[in-house]
Amino acid sequence: MEPKREHWASRFGFIMAAAGSAVGLGNIWRFPYLTGANGGGAFILIYLGFVFLIGTTVMLAEFSVGRMTQKAAVGAYKSVSRSWTFAGVIGVLTAFLIMGFYPVVGGWATAYVVKSLTGLLSDPTAIGDAFGAFISSPVEPLLWTVLYMSFNIFIVIRGVGKGIEAASKILMPLLILLLISVAGYGMTLPGAMEGFRFLFVPDFSAVSAKTFLAALGQAFFSLSLGMGCMITYGSYLPKDSKLPSSAAVVTAMDTTFAILAGVAIFPALFAFGLEPASGPGLVFVVVPQIFAKMGFIGPILSMIFFIALMIAALTSSVSLMEVVVAYLMDERKWTRRTAVISTGLVMFLFCVLASLSLGLWSSWTIPVLGVGFFDFFDILTDKVFLAIGGLLLGVFAGFKIKKEDLKRELTNEGTFHFALFEAWYFVLKFVTPIAIGLVALFGLFDIVQKELMVFGLIVIGVTALFSKKF
Ligand code: TRP
């Protein structure tokens, strides 16, 4: 007999876990630096447009497909149509690739919890160089990645309810408190207004096709969409929980955290006259510089901030790992233990490549593609696989699953009314694929990494050819 499928213990627990998956490095590390690099308010506006129109729609579709089939990504596609298996397989592959760099950054955050208290802040002018030296050294960052990965493995190995749900129920509320305290302090600084203006007054002169692709990729990344993560989490839902309100709450929480991270960073950044467009180092260089200027309270606030960042990352990376683990358990009948340990090892190996690509191997790039491993994992997932994954899901749910089946799933067999069903269905079936297609097409002409886009499409094609094997 098959072992009984694990389920979330409560609706609150599920929402915390799903919001935990969504809120992560994407919100606190990446959203601020993308906003900084793409001109502030205008980027945020486009991002919010994608989140509310396409993000909520795809999230609700992922929850429905997961709960309907009671299967993780690959199994969910396969149980509806054999020839769609590849879309789930791409999701599992994407999970490996994201986990090829995510725990590296998670490791940096973990390191900064300690570094905040051990002299990092004593000389603000040296913080940038210290970060550069840290991430490019061959061994130290990887030790932190090992520590971070072991937290991850510890949670996932305990399972859905006792591990992921239990951890999220404690960590998410803690995260809100930590971020609010840092944001609250930043708002009181003289000169903070300029930061608010940067965040909330759009300047469209910096907008191009690239901005749209960046905003779309970020929306999918931040909401954990486009690779079956929310299908997997949805598959652990009992039949009586309401999907539409859950999707709305999770999206709202994710957006709130992104804006909160912006408010924690930009007002203080402008107050101290620092540079908004400083790229991926923003959170690790500019934020500690801000704290360094605050006097004795600085190291404490900095430690709190990096604990928050680590917690946020952790509840997300467990969801990425769970996508692979659930596939191995559902389709390959592995035990959770074996699945978690072997998945963790492979992911760690990827992380070694990513971390070394920032130091020892920084002058080497992958032939033809022209990027190092860290950027390869990052750009290929965020700009290619997630968007295409979202497009595939929209087409799959819109054209392959019967409309009545979706309606029954979304209204719990007609036991309540979902007023927006028709609108949602229309956006899912037509607006989502067309919008993603257009953004990808224009992005293709504009982005520097055309080769990566082509490479991604080839991988998807090859996966489709071999999909019978999964
Ligand atoms: N959403 C997370 C973040 O913002 C990262 C993440 C977790 C993710 N699961 C995912 C991204 C699935 C894409 C797909 O940090």
Residues whose N, C-alpha, C, O or C-beta is under 5 A from the ligand:
A	BS01	LIG	S21 A22 V23 G24 L25 G26 N27 F220 F221 S222 L223 S224 L225 M227 C229 S316 S319 L320
